[in-house]
Amino acid sequence: MAETVEELTISYEEDGVVVTEELDKVILSKGAWATLLYKYRSWDKAKNDYGPVAFTIRRYRKQNGEYKQQSKFTISSEDQARKIIDALEGWIGKK
C-alpha cells in the first residue's frame, strides 16, 4: 500500500496485462482520511481491448503509516457522471 496520497493508484496488472488502467486522478481530500476521484478503463478479455471510460471515488484511511481502501463508489458511465454533475450543480446553485 501507499504511504502518501500521491502514491495511491487503482492501476492493476494481472499476467502482464493492465486490467485496470488509471487515466487520471484528482485528490479531493488529504489527511488521515483521503478521498480520490479516478478516471479509468478496464480490460475486456472478450473484445481484447479496453472498455469505455469509467470513474470511481475511493476513500482511504491511513493506519500504521499506510493508506488502506475503506470504501468505493463506481460511476459506471458518462451518462451517470453527467447526472451527478447536474444534481451537484443544482444543489450548489441554491445557496
C-alpha angles and dihedrals in degrees: 000000000000126000095201132041090239091060094056114111141162094209108127131183127198125181091347094308122110098229094178113035115194109216099178142339139203122203105223096179139001134202135071085333116040129189122200134181115211133194111205148145132219130224114251108209093193093056094033087226141083120282126227124305114274135179134222136187115212131190119206132189122206112228127166090355096306134096115236124189113250103174144352141196121198121210098206102194144020088246092058090046091053091051090053090048091049092049093049093046089051093051096043092047090058096068 
